[in-house]
Amino acid sequence: MLSSPVIAVGLVGVGLLSRQGWARIIGLLFAGLFLLAGSPSLMYCSSFNIPCLRGILVGVIMGGYSLWVLWNGETKILFKSSLVIE
């Protein structure tokens, strides 16, 4: 059950490395899910549960950074130019 999301994220990672346009779109969706899934969970972690808070914060930070990078104008140009070259 855990392996299917890991495989999906791995495939998107391979697509991002090869600058596929579909991988950028799905990467944006995954980043948004990481951001949305981690934000409400902050309410349920007590301040004394450091591993819980650390995992959620890492997910939120990585999701936000991924959104910022993949939504960047230079990234859009990079992924569009790879489609023209092929």
Secondary structure as UniProt FT lines:
FT   HELIX           3..17
FT   TURN            18..19
FT   HELIX           21..41
FT   TURN            42..44
FT   TURN            47..48
FT   HELIX           50..71
FT   HELIX           73..85
//
